[in-house]
Amino acid sequence: VQLQASGGGLVQAGGSLRLSCVASGGTFNYYDMGWFRQAPGKEREFVAAVSWTGGSTYYADAVKGRFTISRGNAKKIMYLQMNNLKPEDTAVYYCAASRGSLATTQGAVDYWGQGTLVTVSS
């Protein structure tokens, strides 16, 4: 499956962005999906995940209450709504697909998108 992430950009602290990840070339419903991010000089880290049904969601503590993950299986798309952004949210955000396990760890990921840059200014 191929993943295409978009929606990144420059935003001031306190602002909002919505990231999108469109899938192609596979059966989207088969995959649990997630978002990871990598800040400059840091390792890639888990941000949020959603089960293949969309019924279960999981978040890193750093983004709980501010970010919302969702998916639309009919359109093969996943979203990450990011509110109340902070400078520490600055990173390249990657969408990910996992078949057979939740996309909460890098080892569980079968496919990665190319990343979209989010920059939050203070």
Buried (B, 14 or more C-beta within 10 A) or exposed (E): BEBBBBBBEEBEEEBEBEBBBBBEEBEBEEBBBBBBBBBEEEEBEBBBBBBBEBEEBBBBEBBEEBBBBBBEBEEBBBBBBBBEBBEEBBBBBBBBBBBEEBBBBBEBBBBBBEBBEBBBEE
